[in-house]
Amino acid sequence: MPKTRPQTFESALTELEKIVASMEAGQLSLEESLAAYKRGAELLKFCQGALAEVQQQVKILEADTLKNFSGADDSNG
């Protein structure tokens, strides 16, 4: 059964943690290990993308806040 795209960063991270735990337990067959590794790579890519989006949003918000803050200083002085 193919896995779907995670709905949230948190759900992806939770699934990734479960995959890592099952792989570390060493009880997966070779085929299961390969499938788990592939799914883990997909989840990692999803998480990295989500983090990159958030970082970009924070940069935009910070730039706007700093711009407004600088403008407020200029009008007071």
Rosetta silent file (secondary structure, phi, psi, omega in degrees, C-alpha in Angstrom):
SEQUENCE: MPKTRPQTFESALTELEKIVASMEAGQLSLEESLAAYKRGAELLKFCQGALAEVQQQVKILEADTLKNFSGADDSNG
SCORE:     score description
SCORE:     0.000 S_00000001
   1 L     0.000  117.559 -177.968    0.000    0.000    0.000 S_00000001
   2 L   -70.987  141.018  179.538    1.671    3.249   -1.083 S_00000001
   3 L   -81.008  148.660  179.161    1.984    5.957    1.531 S_00000001
   4 L   -95.343  171.839  178.147    0.484    9.351    0.882 S_00000001
   5 L   -67.244  136.302  179.475    1.987   12.787    1.328 S_00000001
   6 L   -62.549  150.575  179.502    1.980   13.843    4.991 S_00000001
   7 L   -82.121  -33.996 -177.328   -0.602   16.418    6.006 S_00000001
   8 L  -139.098  163.844  175.194    1.650   18.299    8.443 S_00000001
   9 H   -59.460  -44.043 -177.174    5.276   18.657    9.439 S_00000001
  10 H   -64.180  -40.055  179.195    4.462   17.084   12.798 S_00000001
  11 H   -68.217  -36.634  177.450    2.803   14.022   11.278 S_00000001
  12 H   -65.381  -42.820 -179.476    5.763   13.538    8.937 S_00000001
  13 H   -65.293  -40.449  177.830    8.205   13.838   11.810 S_00000001
  14 H   -62.359  -45.123  179.207    6.235   11.347   13.919 S_00000001
  15 H   -64.616  -40.012  179.021    6.169    8.822   11.078 S_00000001
  16 H   -62.514  -41.574  178.157    9.878    9.347   10.439 S_00000001
  17 H   -62.444  -39.065  178.107   10.654    8.700   14.111 S_00000001
  18 H   -65.453  -40.114  179.092    8.664    5.441   13.970 S_00000001
  19 H   -63.355  -45.798  179.856   10.549    4.351   10.857 S_00000001
  20 H   -60.744  -44.071 -179.883   13.907    5.067   12.480 S_00000001
  21 H   -61.704  -42.322 -179.351   12.903    3.134   15.604 S_00000001
  22 H   -68.692  -36.093  178.292   11.783    0.115   13.575 S_00000001
  23 H   -69.744  -39.646  179.409   14.971    0.140   11.524 S_00000001
  24 H   -66.422  -28.489  179.034   17.133    0.466   14.635 S_00000001
  25 H   -66.644  -22.236  176.001   15.321   -2.510   16.186 S_00000001
  26 L    72.196   21.691 -177.188   16.784   -4.622   13.361 S_00000001
  27 L  -105.809    9.668  178.792   13.695   -6.756   12.925 S_00000001
  28 L   -92.001  146.413  173.920   12.844   -5.741    9.349 S_00000001
  29 L   -70.925  171.921  179.305   13.572   -7.916    6.354 S_00000001
  30 H   -59.635  -44.882 -179.675   15.830   -6.568    3.641 S_00000001
  31 H   -64.488  -42.362  178.379   12.839   -5.605    1.504 S_00000001
  32 H   -65.521  -38.188  177.934   11.082   -3.938    4.437 S_00000001
  33 H   -63.569  -43.030  178.525   14.248   -2.060    5.309 S_00000001
  34 H   -63.135  -44.374  178.558   14.564   -0.756    1.766 S_00000001
  35 H   -63.707  -40.556  178.472   10.908    0.341    1.723 S_00000001
  36 H   -65.034  -40.462  178.505   11.328    2.001    5.124 S_00000001
  37 H   -62.877  -44.558  179.278   14.459    3.800    3.925 S_00000001
  38 H   -61.886  -44.653  179.402   12.660    5.078    0.817 S_00000001
  39 H   -65.079  -40.312  177.653    9.705    6.303    2.864 S_00000001
  40 H   -60.716  -39.663  178.195   12.064    7.915    5.353 S_00000001
  41 H   -64.796  -39.813  177.103   13.805    9.766    2.527 S_00000001
  42 H   -62.978  -44.375 -179.574   10.421   11.029    1.266 S_00000001
  43 H   -65.662  -40.258  177.997    9.472   12.210    4.738 S_00000001
  44 H   -61.674  -43.639  178.098   12.828   13.883    5.237 S_00000001
  45 H   -61.639  -43.180  177.919   12.433   15.748    1.959 S_00000001
  46 H   -60.056  -46.867 -178.800    8.929   16.848    2.987 S_00000001
  47 H   -63.676  -42.645  178.960   10.190   18.081    6.381 S_00000001
  48 H   -62.855  -40.204  177.885   13.113   19.950    4.825 S_00000001
  49 H   -64.810  -42.442  178.796   10.753   21.626    2.356 S_00000001
  50 H   -63.081  -42.300  178.570    8.345   22.617    5.120 S_00000001
  51 H   -65.173  -39.431  178.932   11.193   24.088    7.168 S_00000001
  52 H   -63.252  -40.189  178.076   12.506   26.013    4.161 S_00000001
  53 H   -63.458  -43.649  179.790    9.057   27.520    3.588 S_00000001
  54 H   -65.616  -41.827  178.341    8.792   28.594    7.204 S_00000001
  55 H   -60.194  -40.289  178.519   12.294   30.074    7.162 S_00000001
  56 H   -64.536  -42.653  178.761   11.378   32.117    4.087 S_00000001
  57 H   -63.146  -40.607  178.785    8.209   33.376    5.745 S_00000001
  58 H   -64.165  -42.039  178.289   10.162   34.361    8.871 S_00000001
  59 H   -60.246  -42.231  179.648   12.700   36.266    6.743 S_00000001
  60 H   -64.892  -45.221  179.634    9.877   38.169    5.044 S_00000001
  61 H   -64.112  -42.136  178.915    8.207   38.946    8.368 S_00000001
  62 H   -64.153  -41.837  180.000   11.484   40.036    9.947 S_00000001
  63 H   -62.565  -42.010  179.672   12.319   42.268    6.990 S_00000001
  64 H   -67.385  -41.640  179.574    8.898   43.917    7.193 S_00000001
  65 H   -64.573  -44.894  179.855    9.151   44.321   10.975 S_00000001
  66 H   -65.317  -37.346  178.169   12.630   45.811   10.767 S_00000001
  67 H   -63.293  -46.771  179.033   11.513   48.126    7.979 S_00000001
  68 H   -65.412  -38.603  179.453    8.565   49.331   10.041 S_00000001
  69 H   -64.502  -43.039  178.666   10.742   49.626   13.133 S_00000001
  70 H   -64.434  -40.251  178.373   13.286   51.758   11.266 S_00000001
  71 H   -63.358  -37.284  179.722   10.504   53.947    9.899 S_00000001
  72 H   -66.932  -38.086  178.276    9.132   54.478   13.410 S_00000001
  73 H   -65.116  -41.168 -177.797   12.565   55.608   14.645 S_00000001
  74 H   -64.526  -36.389 -178.057   12.917   58.039   11.771 S_00000001
  75 H   -76.113  -22.387  179.730    9.573   59.712   12.490 S_00000001
  76 H   -85.916  -20.628 -170.812   10.379   60.159   16.175 S_00000001
  77 L  -114.748    0.000    0.000   13.761   61.661   15.729 S_00000001
